[in-house]
Amino acid sequence: MSLVLSGQGEKTSPLLRAARKYSGHLSYPLALLGLCWLLALPCSFWRRAYFSENAMLPGQVYTTFGTAAHMDAMLAVDTVLAAGADGRAQALARAFGALGLDTEVQRFSYDEVPRIGNVSGANVHGILRAPRGDAGEALVVAAAWTTGDGASNVNGVRLLAALAQHAREQRYWARDLVFVVTDRGERGIEAWLRAYLGVGAAPLAVRSGQIQAAISVELPPAQRYDALALYFAGKGGQLCNLDFVNMVQHVSRVERMPALLHGLRDAPRRAHWWARYRQAARLLLRQARAQAFGADAHGVHAPFLRYRIDAVTVAGQPAGGDAAAQLARQGLLADADVPPIPGVQRIGRTVEASLRSLNNLLEHLHQSFFFYLLPANQRYLSIGDYVPASALMVASLLLQAMHLWWMQGAASLRADAPETRIRRINQSYAHLRLTMPASVQIVVRVLALGLGLLLAPQLAAWAVLSDTTTTAFLFTAALASCSLVLHTADQCWAQRGQVDWRQLKSLAAALVAAVVACLAVMNFSLAVLVYVVAGLPLLVTRAAAVRTRAQRVAGVLLLLAVSPVCTMTLGRNVALGLHPLDMAASPFRVFLGDLHHFGSLVYPLVCLVYWPVNLLSMVIVLMP
């Protein structure tokens, strides 16, 4: 209340007096400065990565993976393939049992989205009991039968079997090793983790202790791999401990099989600064996409991060011109036809050395960063380097909200004459009593529409989320949104003295600022995305005077171009890697599925923040 009074004549605070005077001029420069801060992140001022956890001793052991017995274990997987898709779970369990592992087959089923698309699958896991441990802690090596983009991952399962054979031969393990194979990718691992941890599923009969870390292996069909790609982001923006990433990269260099962040090599050291900048920006954008949307189509590490288990995926990168890789991309290579990997020793030794380093740990990884950006291999940006950008963005919205709040009402309310102070305060209260109900009513309307978009697919999924009705549902929601905007604008013109667009925009800006501020400390990439798609359009809405009908129509058309339906349709290929014409895999279904299985925040934010704020911006443009 003192803030309102200070805007109407109580000028006892120099800070409020300065804020009132300059807030309207500072909001746009702060927004520009925040965006420039983001653009400066790919510049070469990064810190060199280092190890905070000295107990890991990465690269200090002599690796022995790659003997004839290990290769025989790889070839034993080919007999599992002969059992077919239905019987390979039991066949793989028998193969694990022959290696001396305690095995179990877990049957599970799940809905792709609530009550739509029931899918069943099987997980197989084998546990190697640590000869020098008490079964209190475990390390996990996981693989799926298919890669994230649908190719065969038989080579990854072969390598996992060979690693199990190698681990059985050693006597230095202080933690149990759990080898997991699933036929449903991340959803299968999520079902296995729920059963292993006893969270909403029947517990497993064969289990070990607390999982300390996990490594996912993904090797698409190829005859030769020349590098490894490293992925480390979770579905909700979670990141593994930075020491884990640094350790895997270090041991991979020792084994001469470099693990590259998201499969991207650094620009040459002597390259032009613009080439280095573009390569760093490309890597940062890939990380932002993976962190914001959980859109890493590689490995099964993401579900582990949801349960605070550090996990990464190491994915083989086929050498250029590899014939088997080209056949797999064309869909012409069956699982049984994938050739064994020659020279797999370097990949296996990289995983072996990583497990040895994790085996050395005396406690859970905790000393290094959990919030970071990686602009280049062996380089990092800490949270203190990039979070000021989000602070500047939030400040721009808050200053805009304060300025508009103080500027609402007639010009006579903003006079500085001290003799009319009491009368102006009374008039400001009268203005708020007159206009605030209308502003709150408009905000409640658009939020109610967003809540309907959030709940309708979960309450009546059969009616809105089949493959043939997803697009129709979005189209209907868009029409309902436009109808709401036009009806609300018409009411505002009919009650011109009872509505104030400055007040409504101030409330909307405060809402977006609160959401961005909260997200910035949990998922920085998603916070920046919300600001770009919702905050920036709101910030520039009616930044200049709108007097003609043509200006209002142009403003609404620009807001339609950045509306959720347009961005999810046009940006599906860029953000999620979906085919532009693949309607069955629409972003709508992807986000809803991630909410259903992994608790992702993207779909709720689209329904409760992005869509309502976009509609509020349209109403503000059309208001008198």
URPE-V121281 format. One record per residue. N is the residue number from 0. SS is DSSP state (helix for helix, strand for strand, loop for the rest). PHI is phi in whole degrees, 0 to 359 (999 if undefined). OMEGA is omega as a letter, one per 30 degrees, with the letter a starting at -180 (999 if undefined). Layout:
# URPE-V121281
N:SS:PHI:OMEGA + N:SS:PHI:OMEGA
This chain:
# URPE-V121281
0:loop:999:l + 1:helix:296:l + 2:helix:295:l + 3:helix:296:a + 4:helix:295:l + 5:helix:297:l + 6:helix:284:a + 7:loop:246:l + 8:loop:139:l + 9:loop:280:a + 10:loop:254:a + 11:loop:273:a + 12:loop:257:l + 13:helix:298:a + 14:helix:295:l + 15:helix:294:l + 16:helix:295:l + 17:helix:291:l + 18:helix:297:l + 19:helix:295:a + 20:helix:283:a + 21:helix:248:a + 22:helix:300:a + 23:helix:294:a + 24:helix:266:a + 25:helix:265:a + 26:helix:297:a + 27:helix:288:l + 28:helix:300:l + 29:helix:293:l + 30:helix:298:l + 31:helix:296:l + 32:helix:295:l + 33:helix:297:l + 34:helix:293:l + 35:helix:295:l + 36:helix:299:l + 37:helix:298:a + 38:helix:293:l + 39:helix:276:a + 40:loop:299:l + 41:loop:288:l + 42:loop:292:a + 43:loop:276:l + 44:loop:239:a + 45:loop:280:l + 46:strand:270:l + 47:strand:281:a + 48:loop:292:l + 49:loop:212:a + 50:loop:262:l + 51:loop:269:a + 52:loop:261:a + 53:helix:286:a + 54:helix:290:a + 55:helix:291:a + 56:loop:50:a + 57:loop:293:l + 58:loop:73:a + 59:loop:259:a + 60:loop:243:l + 61:loop:267:a + 62:loop:275:a + 63:loop:235:a + 64:loop:293:l + 65:loop:120:l + 66:loop:281:a + 67:helix:296:l + 68:helix:296:l + 69:helix:291:l + 70:helix:294:l + 71:helix:296:l + 72:helix:295:l + 73:helix:295:a + 74:helix:291:l + 75:helix:295:l + 76:helix:294:l + 77:helix:297:l + 78:helix:290:l + 79:helix:293:a + 80:helix:298:a + 81:loop:293:l + 82:loop:283:l + 83:helix:83:a + 84:helix:295:a + 85:helix:282:a + 86:helix:257:a + 87:helix:288:l + 88:helix:295:l + 89:helix:294:l + 90:helix:296:l + 91:helix:291:l + 92:helix:298:l + 93:helix:294:l + 94:helix:296:l + 95:helix:296:l + 96:helix:297:l + 97:helix:295:l + 98:loop:275:l + 99:loop:90:a + 100:loop:264:l + 101:strand:280:a + 102:strand:242:l + 103:strand:204:l + 104:strand:251:l + 105:strand:252:l + 106:strand:268:a + 107:strand:213:l + 108:strand:214:a + 109:strand:204:l + 110:strand:262:l + 111:strand:302:l + 112:strand:228:a + 113:loop:309:l + 114:loop:64:l + 115:strand:225:l + 116:strand:71:l + 117:strand:294:a + 118:strand:231:l + 119:strand:244:a + 120:strand:197:a + 121:strand:218:l + 122:strand:249:l + 123:strand:236:l + 124:strand:224:l + 125:strand:231:a + 126:strand:244:l + 127:strand:265:a + 128:loop:289:a + 129:loop:290:l + 130:loop:291:a + 131:loop:240:a + 132:loop:232:a + 133:loop:246:l + 134:loop:63:l + 135:loop:273:a + 136:strand:222:a + 137:strand:213:l + 138:strand:243:a + 139:strand:243:l + 140:strand:242:a + 141:strand:236:l + 142:strand:204:l + 143:strand:249:l + 144:loop:289:l + 145:strand:231:l + 146:loop:281:a + 147:loop:297:l + 148:loop:263:l + 149:loop:92:l + 150:loop:281:l + 151:strand:287:l + 152:loop:243:l + 153:helix:300:l + 154:helix:299:l + 155:helix:294:l + 156:helix:292:l + 157:helix:301:a + 158:helix:296:l + 159:helix:298:l + 160:helix:295:l + 161:helix:294:l + 162:helix:294:l + 163:helix:296:l + 164:helix:297:l + 165:helix:295:a + 166:helix:296:a + 167:helix:295:a + 168:helix:281:a + 169:loop:262:a + 170:loop:237:a + 171:loop:259:a + 172:loop:287:l + 173:loop:260:l + 174:loop:231:l + 175:strand:295:l + 176:strand:248:a + 177:strand:247:l + 178:strand:253:a + 179:strand:238:l + 180:strand:232:l + 181:strand:236:l + 182:loop:251:l + 183:loop:229:l + 184:helix:60:a + 185:helix:297:l + 186:helix:295:l + 187:helix:292:l + 188:helix:294:l + 189:helix:299:l + 190:helix:296:l + 191:helix:293:a + 192:helix:295:l + 193:helix:298:l + 194:helix:289:a + 195:helix:294:a + 196:helix:271:a + 197:loop:71:a + 198:loop:249:l + 199:loop:66:l + 200:loop:206:l + 201:loop:295:a + 202:loop:292:l + 203:loop:286:l + 204:loop:280:a + 205:loop:248:a + 206:loop:213:l + 207:loop:240:a + 208:loop:269:a + 209:strand:295:a + 210:strand:280:a + 211:strand:269:a + 212:strand:198:a + 213:strand:216:l + 214:strand:234:l + 215:strand:260:a + 216:strand:245:l + 217:strand:222:a + 218:loop:231:l + 219:loop:296:a + 220:loop:305:l + 221:loop:191:l + 222:loop:265:l + 223:loop:203:l + 224:strand:245:a + 225:strand:250:l + 226:strand:194:l + 227:strand:243:l + 228:strand:259:a + 229:strand:245:l + 230:strand:236:a + 231:loop:212:a + 232:strand:260:l + 233:loop:263:a + 234:loop:290:a + 235:loop:258:a + 236:loop:87:l + 237:loop:293:l + 238:strand:235:l + 239:loop:284:l + 240:loop:299:a + 241:helix:298:l + 242:helix:299:l + 243:helix:296:l + 244:helix:298:a + 245:helix:297:a + 246:helix:294:a + 247:helix:296:l + 248:helix:295:a + 249:helix:292:a + 250:helix:292:l + 251:helix:292:l + 252:helix:292:l + 253:helix:298:a + 254:loop:274:l + 255:loop:59:l + 256:loop:226:a + 257:loop:301:l + 258:strand:264:a + 259:strand:263:l + 260:strand:297:a + 261:loop:53:l + 262:loop:74:a + 263:loop:256:l + 264:loop:278:l + 265:loop:288:l + 266:loop:294:l + 267:loop:305:a + 268:loop:299:a + 269:loop:267:l + 270:loop:290:l + 271:loop:297:a + 272:helix:301:a + 273:helix:292:l + 274:helix:294:l + 275:helix:294:l + 276:helix:296:a + 277:helix:297:a + 278:helix:292:l + 279:helix:294:l + 280:helix:296:l + 281:helix:298:l + 282:helix:293:l + 283:helix:295:l + 284:helix:294:l + 285:helix:296:l + 286:helix:294:l + 287:helix:297:l + 288:helix:296:a + 289:helix:294:a + 290:helix:285:a + 291:helix:286:a + 292:helix:257:a + 293:loop:64:a + 294:loop:261:l + 295:loop:288:l + 296:loop:271:a + 297:loop:218:l + 298:loop:73:a + 299:loop:233:a + 300:loop:280:a + 301:helix:301:a + 302:helix:300:l + 303:helix:296:a + 304:helix:296:l + 305:helix:297:a + 306:loop:258:l + 307:loop:59:l + 308:loop:248:a + 309:strand:296:a + 310:strand:208:l + 311:strand:221:l + 312:strand:244:l + 313:strand:251:a + 314:strand:243:l + 315:strand:290:l + 316:strand:251:a + 317:strand:300:l + 318:loop:294:a + 319:loop:300:l + 320:loop:77:a + 321:loop:293:a + 322:helix:293:a + 323:helix:296:l + 324:helix:295:l + 325:helix:293:l + 326:helix:295:l + 327:helix:294:l + 328:helix:294:l + 329:loop:272:l + 330:loop:73:a + 331:loop:254:a + 332:loop:234:l + 333:loop:280:a + 334:helix:302:a + 335:helix:291:a + 336:helix:265:a + 337:loop:291:a + 338:loop:288:l + 339:loop:300:a + 340:loop:270:l + 341:loop:283:l + 342:loop:69:a + 343:loop:280:a + 344:helix:300:a + 345:helix:293:l + 346:helix:293:l + 347:helix:298:l + 348:helix:290:l + 349:helix:296:l + 350:helix:293:l + 351:helix:300:a + 352:helix:294:l + 353:helix:294:l + 354:helix:295:l + 355:helix:297:l + 356:helix:295:l + 357:helix:294:l + 358:helix:293:a + 359:helix:283:a + 360:loop:296:l + 361:loop:266:a + 362:loop:205:a + 363:loop:295:l + 364:loop:301:a + 365:loop:208:a + 366:loop:279:a + 367:loop:266:a + 368:loop:281:l + 369:loop:249:l + 370:loop:235:a + 371:strand:196:l + 372:strand:232:a + 373:loop:242:a + 374:loop:280:l + 375:loop:200:l + 376:loop:295:a + 377:loop:65:l + 378:strand:226:a + 379:strand:210:l + 380:strand:239:a + 381:strand:279:a + 382:helix:298:l + 383:helix:290:l + 384:helix:274:a + 385:helix:245:a + 386:helix:291:l + 387:helix:302:l + 388:helix:298:l + 389:helix:292:l + 390:helix:297:l + 391:helix:295:l + 392:helix:295:l + 393:helix:296:l + 394:helix:298:l + 395:helix:297:l + 396:helix:290:a + 397:helix:293:l + 398:helix:295:l + 399:helix:297:l + 400:helix:296:l + 401:helix:296:a + 402:helix:297:a + 403:helix:293:l + 404:helix:296:a + 405:helix:287:a + 406:helix:269:a + 407:loop:289:l + 408:loop:87:a + 409:loop:289:a + 410:helix:295:a + 411:helix:294:l + 412:helix:287:a + 413:helix:255:l + 414:loop:290:a + 415:loop:251:a + 416:loop:293:a + 417:helix:292:a + 418:helix:289:l + 419:helix:253:a + 420:helix:298:a + 421:helix:297:l + 422:helix:295:l + 423:helix:290:l + 424:helix:295:l + 425:helix:296:l + 426:helix:293:l + 427:helix:293:l + 428:helix:297:l + 429:helix:297:l + 430:helix:296:l + 431:helix:295:l + 432:helix:296:a + 433:helix:279:a + 434:helix:261:a + 435:helix:299:l + 436:helix:302:l + 437:helix:294:l + 438:helix:295:l + 439:helix:295:l + 440:helix:296:l + 441:helix:295:l + 442:helix:297:l + 443:helix:296:l + 444:helix:298:a + 445:helix:291:l + 446:helix:291:l + 447:helix:295:l + 448:helix:296:l + 449:helix:297:l + 450:helix:295:l + 451:helix:295:l + 452:helix:296:l + 453:helix:286:a + 454:helix:271:a + 455:helix:303:l + 456:helix:296:a + 457:helix:271:l + 458:helix:270:a + 459:loop:222:a + 460:helix:297:a + 461:helix:297:a + 462:helix:269:a + 463:helix:235:a + 464:loop:235:l + 465:loop:287:a + 466:loop:301:a + 467:loop:270:a + 468:loop:244:l + 469:helix:300:a + 470:helix:295:l + 471:helix:296:l + 472:helix:295:l + 473:helix:297:l + 474:helix:296:l + 475:helix:296:l + 476:helix:297:l + 477:helix:295:l + 478:helix:296:l + 479:helix:297:l + 480:helix:295:l + 481:helix:297:l + 482:helix:297:l + 483:helix:297:l + 484:helix:298:a + 485:helix:295:l + 486:helix:295:a + 487:helix:294:l + 488:helix:296:l + 489:helix:297:l + 490:helix:295:l + 491:helix:296:l + 492:helix:291:l + 493:helix:287:a + 494:loop:238:a + 495:helix:301:a + 496:helix:279:a + 497:helix:249:l + 498:loop:228:l + 499:loop:217:a + 500:helix:293:l + 501:helix:296:l + 502:helix:296:a + 503:helix:294:l + 504:helix:293:l + 505:helix:297:l + 506:helix:295:l + 507:helix:295:l + 508:helix:295:l + 509:helix:296:l + 510:helix:297:a + 511:helix:294:l + 512:helix:298:l + 513:helix:296:a + 514:helix:294:a + 515:helix:296:l + 516:helix:297:l + 517:helix:291:a + 518:helix:290:a + 519:helix:299:a + 520:loop:267:l + 521:loop:248:a + 522:loop:213:a + 523:helix:301:a + 524:helix:297:l + 525:helix:292:l + 526:helix:297:l + 527:helix:296:l + 528:helix:297:l + 529:helix:299:l + 530:helix:295:a + 531:helix:291:a + 532:helix:272:a + 533:helix:243:a + 534:helix:288:a + 535:helix:296:l + 536:helix:302:l + 537:helix:294:a + 538:helix:297:a + 539:helix:269:l + 540:loop:294:a + 541:loop:54:l + 542:loop:295:l + 543:loop:244:a + 544:loop:296:l + 545:loop:246:a + 546:loop:243:a + 547:loop:252:l + 548:helix:294:l + 549:helix:297:l + 550:helix:296:l + 551:helix:293:l + 552:helix:297:l + 553:helix:297:l + 554:helix:296:l + 555:helix:294:l + 556:helix:296:l + 557:helix:294:l + 558:helix:291:l + 559:helix:296:l + 560:helix:294:l + 561:loop:251:l + 562:loop:286:a + 563:helix:303:a + 564:helix:297:a + 565:helix:292:a + 566:helix:292:l + 567:helix:289:l + 568:helix:278:a + 569:helix:278:a + 570:loop:262:a + 571:helix:299:a + 572:helix:286:a + 573:helix:286:a + 574:helix:280:a + 575:helix:244:a + 576:loop:72:l + 577:loop:274:l + 578:loop:289:a + 579:loop:302:a + 580:loop:256:a + 581:loop:272:a + 582:helix:287:a + 583:helix:292:l + 584:helix:250:a + 585:loop:291:l + 586:helix:304:l + 587:helix:304:l + 588:helix:289:a + 589:helix:297:a + 590:helix:293:l + 591:helix:293:l + 592:helix:297:l + 593:helix:294:l + 594:helix:295:a + 595:helix:293:a + 596:helix:263:a + 597:helix:241:a + 598:loop:69:a + 599:loop:295:a + 600:loop:267:a + 601:helix:296:a + 602:helix:295:l + 603:helix:301:l + 604:helix:292:l + 605:helix:298:a + 606:helix:282:a + 607:helix:256:l + 608:helix:233:a + 609:helix:297:a + 610:helix:296:l + 611:helix:299:a + 612:helix:293:l + 613:helix:297:l + 614:helix:293:l + 615:helix:298:l + 616:helix:297:l + 617:helix:296:l + 618:helix:298:a + 619:helix:297:l + 620:helix:297:a + 621:helix:273:a + 622:loop:288:l + 623:loop:290:999
